[in-house]
Amino acid sequence: MRNFTKGLLLPFIALVLLAGCGGKDDEGVSSPLIGTWKISKVDVIEVSVDGKDFVEYFTDLGLDEATAEEFAADISASAEENSDIANVTMEFKADNTYLSTQPGEADETGTWSLSDDGKILTIDDTQYDVKTLSSSSLVARIDEEQESEGVTIKIVIEFSFTKS
């Protein structure tokens, strides 16, 4: 009887242990975002001061419209050029961590998540609206407002990435 019980008990224990291991794996997430991405373009979509676009804001300060338009265009172009995107990469890992590298700068690490509907990408505590996400292309937009010296500055920037 003892051999019979042993003969049934051991396979039963093995079956229970295997069934207990059959749940959801903790290997991380599966997403088209996982991989290494290179920033290919930065577009300044909007910059406004106290709810006014740059041209309106500068004309209210006394500049003529042509000079205000030129000044606003220079500021947007400067922001895009000075974003220093050459050779910046973001590696999104399956364990919801990322590694950002830029030559000459210290690497940055942190966490990321993508909303269930794929429309919000959160990197550390910053949320980006996902405009496009495929296996080879990512376009994300950030919309931020900051108060500085009694004025509210709003900036909307769109980042385009290609998968390496």
N, C-alpha and C positions, 0 to 999 in steps of 0.2 A: 504494500500500500504506500509506503514511504517513497519508493522509486516512482510509482505512478503519480503521486502528488508532485514530486520534484520534476517529473517529466512534463507536467502540465503547467506548473507554476513558473518555471524559468522562461518558457516561450511567452506566457502571459505577461510577465514583467517586461520582457524585451519589447513586446507589442505596445504596452502602455508607455514605455519610455520613447519609443519611436513615434507614437501618436502625439506625445507631448512636444516633440520637436518639430512637428509638422505645421506649426502655425506660421504667422507672417514673419518673414526674414527681416533682420535688422541690417540689411546690406545698404540701406539708404533709399533714395528715391530714384525713380526713372523719369527722366524729363529730357526733351530736346535741348534744354539749357545746359545739361552736363557736358563739359568739355572746355576747351580753351578758345577764347574769343579775343579778337583784336578790334580795338576801336578804329573804325574807318572814317567816321565823320562826326562832327559836333555842329549842330545848328542852334543858334540863338533864335528862338521863335518869337519871344516877346520880352521886352524890358519896359516896365512902366514905373513911374514915380507918382505916388498918391493917386493912383487910378488913371493917370494920364500917360499916353505914350510919350516917348522921348521928344518927338517933334513938338507936340503940344506943350509939354513941360518947359522946354527951352524957349519956345516963343513967348510963353507966359513970363519968363525971366527977362525978356527984352530982345532976344535974338530974332533976326528976320527969318522967315520960313525956310529959305534956301540954305542959310547957314545952319539952322537947326536940323534940317534933313541931313546935311553933310555930316554934322557932328554926331547925330544919332547913328548914321551908317558906319562912321568910323569906330564908334564904341562897340557896335555889334560885331564888326569885322575884327576888331582887336580882341574881343572876348573869344571869338572862334579861333583866331590864330594863336592866342596865348594859352589855349587850353592844353597845349603841349601833348597832343595825342600820339605823336609818332612813337611807335614801338610799345605802346601800352597794351598789356594783355590782362585778361581776367580769366582765371580758371575756376569754373564752378564744379565742385566735386559732389559725388553722390551722397556724401554724409552731411550735406547742407553747409559745407564750409567753402570758402573761396580763397584764392591767392591772386593778388593784383601785383603785377610787376611793371616797372618802368625803369629803363636804364638810367643809372646815376642816382636813383632814389631807393630808399629802403622798401622792401616788399611789405605789402599790407595783407593782413589776414582777417577773417571774420566769418560771419554766418550769413546765409541767404535763405530765402523761401519764396516760393511762387504760389499765389493763391490757387485754389482748386479750379477756378475758371480760367487761369492763365493770364489774367489781366493786370495783376499787381505783383511786381517783383520787389521784395524787400531785401535790401543789403544793409546789414547791421540794423540801424533804426530808421533808415531812409527808404521811402517808398517811391517807386517809379511806375508810371502807367506803361504797360506793355502795349505797343501799337502793332508790332509784328513779331512773331516767334516761329521760326521754322528750324529745320535741321542745320541750316547754314546762315540764317540771317536773324538778327535781333535788333529791333528799334524800340527804345525805351525813352520816356519823357519824364522830366521832373519839373514840378511847378512849386516854387518857393517864394515866400514873402518874408522880408526882414525889415525891422524898424531900425533906422539909423539917423541920429541927429534930428529927430522930429518928423522924419518922412518915412513912408512905407515904400520899399522898393520890391517890386515883383519881377521875377525872372523865370522864364520857361525855356528849358534847354532840351533838345532832342539828341540822343546819342545813338549812332548806328554802329553795329558790330557785325563782323563776319567771323565765321568759325574757322579756326586754323586747322 
